[in-house]
């Protein structure tokens, strides 16, 4: 299919996903890298309590809180 044909389908509001090869799709900027951080016991206990309260893992709550803080800092600069 030519690009003009795909553009026409897209511009008409139709779903174009059936025309795409999604087997090699990637999401830029989301490559995972491991980081080790040492926390005092009281922080770990607090993280575990909050994670348990909302039903997520310790790692999830750390990721969410750090991401929220970065967005705040970037938005305020």
N, C-alpha and C positions, 0 to 999 in steps of 0.2 A: 504494500500500500504506500502511496506517495504521501508526503507530509501535508500537501494541500487537502487531500481527502480526509486525513486524520484531523486536521484543523477544522474542517467543515463539520465533521461528526461532533467534535468537542464543542465547537461554537453553538451547535444546535441544542446543547445540553444533554446529549446522550452519554451513556457510560462507555468510556473507551478502553476500560481495563482488559476486555477480551482481545483487544488488538495489540496489547503490550506483552513483551516477554519479561515476566516478573521473576524468573528463576535466578537472575543475577542482580536483583535489586539490592541496594545498600542504603543505609541511612548515615550520611556524612556527620562526623562529629560525635558519634555514639560508640566508637570503639572503646571497649572496656580495658582498663588498666588497674592492676592491683596496687593498693597503697596500704601499708601497715601503720597503724596509729596506736600508741599506748595511752590509755585513759586510766585515771585513778578509779578505785572500786566504786566510790559514790556516784561517779558519772555512769558507769556500767549499770549499776543498780537502778538509777533513774531512767536510763534508756530502756532497760528491760521492763520496768513498770509501765512506762508510757507505751511502749510497743505492744505489750500485753493488753493494755487497756483498749487500744484501737485495733488490735488483731493483726498486727504485722510483725515482721522480723526486726531484730535489732538493726541489721544492715539496712533494711528499707527505711527505717525512721532516720537513720544517720544520713542516708542519701537525700531524702526529702528535705530535711532540715538544712543541710548544707546548700542544696540547690536553691531553696527559698532565700537563704541569706545572701547567696551570690547575686540572685536577681534583685534583691533590695539594694545591695551595694552598687551594682552596675546601673540600676535605675536612678540612683541618687547622685551619680557623678556626672 
